[in-house]
Amino acid sequence: MTGLTHLPALPEVSLAGTALEDLGARTLPTLLDRTGALLIRDAGISSATTLVELATALGLSAQNQLEPFAARRFRGHGVWSQPAWPNTSPMCMHHELGWQQAPPPYLLIACLRPAASGGRTGVADGRAVLPLLPAQLVKRADRHGWSMVRRYADSLIGMPWQEAFPGLDTAAVEAYAATEGIELEWSADGLATRRHRPAVRTTGPDRVPAWSNLLAFCSEWTMAPPVREYLISALGRQGLPFETAFGDGSPFTAADVEAVNTAYDQATVYVDWRAGDVLLLDNIRTAHSVETFTGEREMAVLHAAPLTPAH
């Protein structure tokens, strides 16, 4: 294996001519200690099968996906496509399925085909972001957490609940919601959910606090103003797919979103993708984003957790 080189703050390793087992011999906390992320170049990932082989070598196995932010195409073996999202719209910083009580602890993102232009993935360590945020915002968010209303409907934006909970009937959704501490409201138009989550999570074996960016990611103020205004005029506030607030019910404002985005601008490094590359993330500690792009960018994503030893 080659020695570690560096993007501005992102460790990078090459697998050219190296067996996967050599990478897997190093523990995940060691690989991710510096920034919560590792870029694996020359991994030769070209399919769901080869991504699963890499995950297995790292001691990881696929986790089920429920409640995705946007629809994905299943590639097999627990691997999914990138979310269905316009390539002309950036996707801001988030943690995959971070609105769950226990989000997937790890994430592997593989590039099967890079964009013709653009399409970089931003990476930011929530531990580094935390001290860059306004102290009062952090104090309030840490004390009260955050709440989210999410609405599922077959409408202009969002998705019907059947796509978010594939294979589950209403009783199974209700059972899942009970385990997740989610309030449900069924209606003729679809389903609305409400939950409360921490805005600062402890991360890694040393339990270091890190900012969890779902409060901003799922805020109505993250939408481009014309989109937000159109949706409210066309559908009313009850038609917005997401709404967030501080956990005490006080509003999370446009100024708050701007403050969070400013902190991320200071903490973000970028991955310029090559075919076959893989980005390994501590999904609790480290957020990622996607820039706009041209061309047919094609990615494969694996939500992962440590393999359970056989007994």
N, C-alpha and C positions, 0 to 999 in steps of 0.2 A: 504494500500500500504506500502511496506517496504520503509525504508529510502534509500537515494541514497548511493550507494557504488561506488568504483572507480576502473577502470583499471588505468594504469599509468596517463592518462589524460582524460579518456572517462567516462562520467557519465553513470551509469547503474541502472536500476530499475527492480524489479520483479513484475509480475502480478499474481503470485501464490495466488489463493484465493481472488483476488481483481477484482471488476467489471471494465469493460473498462471505464465506465462513470467517475470513480474516476481519471483515468489518463487524460481523456478529459477535466476535470474541470480546469486543469492547462493550461495556454496559451502556444502556441508554442514558442514564444520568451522566455518565462520563462524556458521551457524544454530544449531549445537549447542555452541558454545564454552563458554557460561556454566554450563550444568547437564547437558549431554548430552541435553536434551529440548526440544521446542518444541510448544506447543499451537497448532494452526491452526484458528481459528474461521471460521465462515461459508464453509467449503470446499465446501459443496453436495454432499457425498458421499452417494449414495443407492444405489450398486450396486458390484459388483466392477469394472465398466468405468470408472466415474468415479474409483475409487480408483487403478486402474492409470494413468489419465491424470495424476493428481497425482504419482504416483511417477515417471513418465517425465519430467515437468516438473522434478522434483528431481534428475534424473540417476540414477534407481534402476530396477532391474528385479527381478522376482520370483525368489526362490530356491526350490528344491524343499524339501519338508518330509519328513524322515524322523525317526523316534523321537520323536513328540510326547509330551508329558506325559499328555494325555488326548485322546480322539477328537475330531475336528473334522469339520464338513461342508464339502465343497469347493464354493466359489461360482463357480469358473471363473477363468480368466486368472491363475492362481497365487494367488488370494485364498481365504482360509479363514474359516469362522465362528469365534466364540469357542469355547474348549474345552468339552466336555460336562462340566459341574460343577454340583453342587447350588447353587441361588441362596441357600440358607440357610447355606452354608459359605463363609467367606472363602478367598481364594487368596493365600497370603503372597508376599513379595518373591521374584522370580525373573528370570532372563534367558532369553528364548526359546531353547530348544534349547542351553542353556548347557553341557550335558554333552558336546557335540561338541568336537573339537579346534579347529575354527574355526567358532564359531556364526555365524549371520547377523549381519553387522555393523550392519544397520539394521532397524527395525521400524516399520511404520505400523499404527496401530489407529484404525479409523473407527467412529463411532457412527451406525448406521442408525436405531435407535430407542432412546431412553433408557429407563431403568427408571422405573416409577411412583414408586418411592422407593428411596434408597440407590444402590448400584452405582457408587460413585466408584472411579476408578483412582488408586492411590497411585503416586508417582514418587519415586525416591531415587537420588541421584548416588553411585556407589560410591567416588568420590574423597573425597566428604564423609563417607561412612560409615566409611572405613578408620581415621581417627584417633579415632573414637568407640568403637572396639572395644577390649576389654582387650588390653594390649600383649603378654602372653604367648600369648594365643590367636592373634593376628596373626603373631607370630614363628613359632609352631609350624606354622600353616597355610601361611605363605609358604615355610618351609623344606621342608616335606614334601608340600604340596599336599593333595588329598583323593581318596578312592576311593569308588566307588559300585558296588553290586550292584543290578542291576535285573532283575526277573523278569516275564516275559510269559506269561500264562496266561488261559484263559477261566474266570474265577472270580469271587469276590465283588467284587473291586476290581482295577484295572489293565485290561489289554487283551491279547488274543492277539497273537503276534508278527506275524501276517499283517496286522493293522491298523496296526502300527507301521512296517512295511516294505511298503507297498502295491505290488503288482506284482512283488515280488522273490521268487524261490524260495530254497531253502536255500543253494544255491551262491552266489547273488548276495549274500545276507546275509553269508555267510562272506567274500566278497571285500570288501564294504563294511567289515566288522569289521577286516580286515587293514589297510586304509588308515587306520582310525581308532584303531588300537592297542587294540582291544576283545577281551577273551577271551570265548569262547562256550562254553556248556555246554547241549547239547541233551538233552532228556529226553522221556519219554512225555507229561508234563504240559505241556510248552512249551519255553521258552528262558530261560536266565539269562545275563546279560552282566556283565562286570566291567571297569572302566576306572579310570585314574588321570588327574587333571586338576589344573591350577593353581587355587589358591584366591584368588590375587591376580594380576590381569592388567594389563599395561600398555595404556594407552588413548590414542587420538588421535595426531595428528602429533608431539606433544611427549612421548609415551610415559610419561604420568603413571600411577603405579600406582593401581588401584581394586580394592575388594573385590568378589569374584564370589560371589554368595550361594547357589550350588547346593548347597554342603555342608549348609547349614541347610534349604533348601527341600526337599531329597529325604531329609531325616532322618526316621526313625521318630518322633522326639520332636516333630516339627511337627504330627503328627496329634493330634486331640483325644483325651485320655486314654481315654475310654470306647471310642472307635473302635479305638485301638491295642490296648487290652486284649482287645476282642472278636475282632479279627483274629488275634491271637496264640493266643487260646484256641480259636478255630474252625479256624485253618489252620496254626498253628505258626509259628515265626520264618521258616521257608522259604516261607511263604505271603505275607509282606509284599512289596509291589511294589517298594519301595526300601529300601536300607540304605546309610548313608554312614559314613565314618570318616576320620580324618586319614590322610594318605598313608603313614605309617609303620605303619598298622594299629591305632593306639591309638584308643579310642572317642571319638566326638563326643557329648557328654552332653546331658541335658535342661538343665543349667545353662548349657552353651555355647550352646544354641539360645536360651535366655532372654536371654543377653548380646547375641547378634546382634539379636534382635528389639527389645531396648531401644535399641540404636544406631539401628536403622531408624526407630523411633518418633520419634527426635529429628531425623532427616534427611528425613522424608517430607512432600511436599506432595500435594495432591489435585486431581484433575480432576472438576469437576461437568459432566457431559456434556450437550450439546445436539445434536439431530439434525443430522448433516452435519459435525460436528467431526472433526478428525484429530489424533492425537498421534503425533509423529515422535520416535523414540528412537534414540540410540546404544545398541544392544543389548548391547554389551560393557561399556560404562561404567555404564549406568543400568538399574536394576531397576524392576519395576513389580508391583503387587498389585491385587487386586479385592475390594471390600467386598461384603457380603451385600446383597440387593435384593429388591424385590417387582415384579411385573409382567413384561412380555415384553421384557426388554433384548436388543437385537440388535446385534451388532458384526461388523465385517469386519477381517481381519488379513492383512497382507502381510509376509512375511519377505523382506528385500531386500538387494541388494548394488549397488555402483556399476555403471552400464551399461558394457559393454566397447565401446570405440570400434571402429567398422567399419574394416576395412582395404581 
